[in-house]
Amino acid sequence: MNGIKLAAVGLLLSGAVYTDIKKGKIKNGHIMTGLIAGLLCAYGIGGMGEVWLGIKTAAVLFPALFFLYVIKGLGAGDGKLLLVLAVFYPERIPSIVVLSFFTGAVLAVVRMSIRWIRKYPFYIKKETLHFSVPVAISTLLIIGLGDVI
């Protein structure tokens, strides 16, 4: 079942990154498909107890992500993507969220540094970072490193 779970998360993340980069949005249909897959995987691994753990974890995470959305610190699709990942990996979602923001900060600093070196304006007003990329990188790192983190 873990192989199916890993495949579902891989498809979810690759689809989210693709649509986020191409269209600037993560489609709700993609998020709903991921949520259903997460609930089915949770049920297959631990029954209703695991399903409720995933739902409770997402519910606890929701207010923080909603606050970030309200202050324009996070896109709606990115928040929903993190909530779906909470259903898949309730025990690892705190690490995924923290590492996602750290990875996003590193990517932003690298982007700005490259512009500064090339003598371009390093800050561009209204520019966004496709946050699905740091989420995908962080999730794969956390899952790949397993029990190390």
Residue frames relative to the residue before (quaternion, step in Angstrom):
aa qw qx qy qz dx dy dz
M 1.0000 0.0000 0.0000 0.0000 0.00 0.00 0.00
N 0.6106 0.5613 -0.3619 0.4256 3.60 1.07 -0.63
G 0.6085 0.5475 -0.3502 0.4554 3.58 1.12 -0.60
I 0.6454 0.5017 -0.3108 0.4849 3.56 1.02 -0.80
K 0.6342 0.5343 -0.3153 0.4613 3.55 1.02 -0.85
L 0.6649 0.4969 -0.2961 0.4726 3.57 0.93 -0.91
A 0.6469 0.5116 -0.3157 0.4691 3.60 0.99 -0.81
A 0.6544 0.5107 -0.3124 0.4619 3.59 0.96 -0.85
V 0.6607 0.4862 -0.3073 0.4823 3.59 0.96 -0.83
G 0.6327 0.5348 -0.3290 0.4532 3.59 1.00 -0.77
L 0.6650 0.4840 -0.2954 0.4860 3.57 0.97 -0.85
L 0.6292 0.5398 -0.3258 0.4545 3.57 0.99 -0.85
L 0.7162 0.4561 -0.2608 0.4595 3.57 0.79 -1.03
S 0.6669 0.4935 -0.3240 0.4546 3.59 0.89 -0.84
G 0.6504 0.5027 -0.3143 0.4748 3.60 1.00 -0.75
A 0.6533 0.5141 -0.3116 0.4602 3.57 0.99 -0.83
V 0.6576 0.4966 -0.3115 0.4733 3.58 0.91 -0.87
Y 0.6538 0.5283 -0.3179 0.4387 3.58 0.89 -0.91
T 0.7265 0.4260 -0.2613 0.4717 3.58 0.73 -1.01
D 0.6104 0.5475 -0.3536 0.4501 3.60 1.08 -0.64
I 0.6953 0.4537 -0.2818 0.4809 3.59 0.90 -0.86
K 0.7099 0.4707 -0.2694 0.4494 3.61 0.88 -0.90
K 0.8364 0.2007 -0.0622 0.5063 3.58 0.81 -1.00
G 0.4772 -0.6914 0.4308 0.3297 3.58 1.23 -0.15
K 0.7265 0.3327 -0.2160 0.5611 3.58 1.28 0.20
I 0.2777 -0.6861 0.6370 0.2152 3.50 -1.32 0.43
K 0.4081 -0.7584 0.4546 0.2272 3.56 -0.52 1.19
N 0.5553 -0.6248 0.4476 0.3178 3.55 -1.10 0.81
G 0.6092 0.5533 -0.3524 0.4456 3.59 1.06 -0.66
H 0.6317 0.5233 -0.3175 0.4756 3.54 1.07 -0.75
I 0.6539 0.5072 -0.2984 0.4754 3.57 0.99 -0.89
M 0.6672 0.5012 -0.3085 0.4566 3.62 0.92 -0.87
T 0.6242 0.5237 -0.3364 0.4722 3.58 1.03 -0.76
G 0.6559 0.5081 -0.3006 0.4704 3.56 0.99 -0.85
L 0.6419 0.5235 -0.3209 0.4592 3.58 1.01 -0.81
I 0.6572 0.4962 -0.3143 0.4724 3.58 0.91 -0.87
A 0.6452 0.5094 -0.3171 0.4730 3.58 0.98 -0.85
G 0.6485 0.5247 -0.3142 0.4532 3.60 1.00 -0.80
L 0.6638 0.4958 -0.3008 0.4723 3.55 0.96 -0.85
L 0.6516 0.5064 -0.3128 0.4703 3.58 1.01 -0.80
C 0.6480 0.5036 -0.3177 0.4749 3.59 0.99 -0.80
A 0.6418 0.5187 -0.3245 0.4624 3.57 0.96 -0.86
Y 0.6582 0.4995 -0.3111 0.4696 3.57 0.95 -0.84
G 0.6672 0.5115 -0.2990 0.4515 3.59 0.97 -0.82
I 0.6928 0.4696 -0.2768 0.4721 3.58 1.07 -0.68
G 0.8602 0.0301 0.0336 0.5079 3.59 0.74 -0.99
G 0.5640 -0.6162 0.3930 0.3845 3.58 1.17 0.29
M 0.8023 -0.3004 0.2129 0.4699 3.53 -1.28 -0.39
G 0.5727 0.5910 -0.3823 0.4202 3.59 1.12 -0.52
E 0.6758 0.4751 -0.2833 0.4871 3.57 0.96 -0.84
V 0.6099 0.5394 -0.3474 0.4651 3.59 1.08 -0.71
W 0.6841 0.4786 -0.2898 0.4679 3.59 0.86 -0.94
L 0.6081 0.5433 -0.3550 0.4571 3.60 1.06 -0.68
G 0.6646 0.5002 -0.3008 0.4666 3.59 0.94 -0.86
I 0.6631 0.4972 -0.3016 0.4712 3.57 0.96 -0.87
K 0.6605 0.4986 -0.3104 0.4678 3.61 0.94 -0.85
T 0.6409 0.5211 -0.3280 0.4584 3.58 0.97 -0.80
A 0.6547 0.4949 -0.3089 0.4807 3.59 0.96 -0.85
A 0.6494 0.5227 -0.3186 0.4512 3.60 0.99 -0.79
V 0.6520 0.4971 -0.3140 0.4787 3.59 1.05 -0.72
L 0.6775 0.4975 -0.2790 0.4644 3.58 1.05 -0.78
F 0.5539 0.6759 -0.3715 0.3136 3.59 1.10 -0.72
P 0.6821 0.4911 -0.3409 0.4211 3.69 0.69 -0.86
A 0.6496 0.5113 -0.3278 0.4573 3.61 0.96 -0.78
L 0.6841 0.4723 -0.2873 0.4758 3.58 0.93 -0.89
F 0.6239 0.5284 -0.3390 0.4655 3.59 1.06 -0.69
F 0.6214 0.5331 -0.3350 0.4663 3.58 1.01 -0.78
L 0.6622 0.4943 -0.3042 0.4739 3.59 0.95 -0.87
Y 0.6228 0.5253 -0.3364 0.4723 3.58 1.08 -0.66
V 0.6577 0.5253 -0.3118 0.4408 3.60 0.91 -0.91
I 0.7378 0.3826 -0.2350 0.5040 3.62 0.95 -0.78
K 0.4969 -0.6993 0.3815 0.3442 3.57 1.34 0.32
G 0.4222 0.7019 -0.4652 0.3358 3.55 1.11 0.71
L 0.7772 0.1492 -0.0623 0.6081 3.56 1.31 -0.24
G 0.4319 -0.6921 0.5131 0.2667 3.56 -1.01 0.79
A 0.6330 -0.5500 0.3841 0.3864 3.55 -1.19 0.50
G 0.6642 0.5123 -0.3059 0.4503 3.59 0.92 -0.86
D 0.6423 0.5219 -0.3188 0.4620 3.55 1.04 -0.78
G 0.6424 0.5143 -0.3145 0.4732 3.57 1.02 -0.77
K 0.6640 0.4928 -0.3012 0.4749 3.56 0.96 -0.87
L 0.6094 0.5454 -0.3459 0.4598 3.58 1.07 -0.71
L 0.6626 0.4876 -0.3048 0.4799 3.60 0.94 -0.82
L 0.6357 0.5217 -0.3337 0.4609 3.61 1.03 -0.70
V 0.6373 0.5030 -0.3273 0.4834 3.59 1.03 -0.74
L 0.6418 0.5121 -0.3274 0.4677 3.60 1.00 -0.75
A 0.5908 0.5641 -0.3605 0.4503 3.59 1.18 -0.56
V 0.6275 0.5135 -0.3372 0.4783 3.58 1.11 -0.59
F 0.6694 0.4928 -0.2935 0.4722 3.58 1.01 -0.81
Y 0.8235 0.0847 0.0185 0.5606 3.58 0.82 -1.04
P 0.0748 -0.8475 0.5229 0.0523 3.63 0.47 1.11
E 0.6852 0.4879 -0.2969 0.4519 3.59 1.02 -0.71
R 0.7452 0.3983 -0.2195 0.4877 3.61 1.13 -0.46
I 0.4573 0.7227 -0.4382 0.2766 3.60 1.20 -0.17
P 0.6058 0.5293 -0.4059 0.4336 3.69 0.91 -0.51
S 0.6590 0.4941 -0.3078 0.4763 3.59 0.95 -0.82
I 0.6418 0.5266 -0.3258 0.4524 3.58 0.98 -0.82
V 0.6679 0.4997 -0.3067 0.4584 3.60 0.90 -0.89
V 0.6783 0.4872 -0.2990 0.4618 3.59 0.82 -0.96
L 0.6871 0.4692 -0.2873 0.4745 3.58 0.86 -0.92
S 0.5969 0.5615 -0.3649 0.4419 3.62 1.09 -0.58
F 0.6868 0.4599 -0.2903 0.4822 3.58 0.89 -0.88
F 0.6266 0.5186 -0.3385 0.4731 3.58 1.03 -0.70
T 0.6597 0.5009 -0.3010 0.4725 3.59 0.93 -0.91
G 0.6366 0.5263 -0.3220 0.4626 3.58 0.99 -0.80
A 0.6490 0.5083 -0.3133 0.4714 3.58 1.00 -0.81
V 0.6472 0.5117 -0.3180 0.4671 3.59 0.96 -0.84
L 0.6582 0.5056 -0.3116 0.4626 3.59 0.92 -0.88
A 0.6520 0.5085 -0.3161 0.4652 3.60 0.98 -0.78
V 0.6590 0.4963 -0.3099 0.4726 3.59 0.95 -0.83
V 0.6343 0.5151 -0.3299 0.4727 3.60 0.99 -0.79
R 0.6497 0.5163 -0.3166 0.4595 3.59 0.90 -0.89
M 0.6885 0.4734 -0.2816 0.4717 3.57 0.89 -0.92
S 0.6384 0.5312 -0.3270 0.4510 3.59 1.02 -0.73
I 0.6361 0.5164 -0.3285 0.4700 3.57 0.99 -0.82
R 0.6476 0.5054 -0.3207 0.4715 3.60 0.97 -0.77
W 0.6494 0.5211 -0.3169 0.4543 3.57 0.96 -0.85
I 0.6448 0.5149 -0.3135 0.4699 3.59 1.00 -0.85
R 0.7220 0.4271 -0.2401 0.4885 3.60 0.98 -0.82
K 0.4632 -0.7151 0.4040 0.3331 3.57 1.37 0.12
Y 0.4156 0.6497 -0.5042 0.3884 3.57 1.11 0.77
P 0.5988 -0.5139 0.4261 0.4425 3.58 -1.18 0.26
F 0.3305 -0.7859 0.4861 0.1919 3.59 -0.59 1.07
Y 0.7305 0.3094 -0.2273 0.5648 3.59 1.20 -0.25
I 0.0604 -0.7787 0.6244 0.0057 3.54 -0.82 1.02
K 0.4186 -0.7316 0.4846 0.2340 3.54 -0.59 1.21
K 0.8340 0.1846 -0.1868 0.4852 3.58 -1.09 0.84
E 0.4388 0.6706 -0.4864 0.3480 3.61 1.18 0.28
T 0.1893 -0.7858 0.5800 0.1019 3.55 -1.06 0.74
L 0.3399 -0.6759 0.6113 0.2321 3.49 -1.33 0.39
H 0.3881 -0.6964 0.5476 0.2541 3.57 -0.83 0.95
F 0.2471 -0.8449 0.4598 0.1172 3.54 0.07 1.37
S 0.5117 0.6325 -0.4332 0.3878 3.59 1.20 -0.22
V 0.5891 0.5783 -0.3678 0.4281 3.60 1.15 -0.55
P 0.6965 0.4270 -0.2998 0.4927 3.67 0.76 -0.85
V 0.6037 0.5457 -0.3647 0.4525 3.61 1.07 -0.64
A 0.6705 0.4930 -0.2991 0.4668 3.58 0.91 -0.91
I 0.6478 0.5124 -0.3214 0.4632 3.59 0.89 -0.89
S 0.6902 0.4925 -0.2783 0.4513 3.57 0.85 -0.99
T 0.6483 0.5165 -0.3200 0.4589 3.57 0.94 -0.86
L 0.6850 0.4751 -0.2925 0.4686 3.57 0.86 -0.91
L 0.6238 0.5229 -0.3422 0.4694 3.60 1.07 -0.63
I 0.6769 0.4929 -0.2919 0.4622 3.57 0.87 -0.96
I 0.6758 0.4694 -0.2958 0.4853 3.59 0.92 -0.89
G 0.6733 0.5160 -0.2956 0.4393 3.57 0.95 -0.91
L 0.7025 0.4449 -0.2696 0.4856 3.56 1.00 -0.77
G 0.3027 -0.8115 0.4631 0.1881 3.55 1.29 -0.22
D 0.8513 -0.1403 0.1332 0.4878 3.53 -0.77 -1.08
V 0.4446 0.6932 -0.4649 0.3250 3.61 1.24 0.00
I 0.7497 0.3266 -0.1922 0.5425 3.58 0.97 -0.88
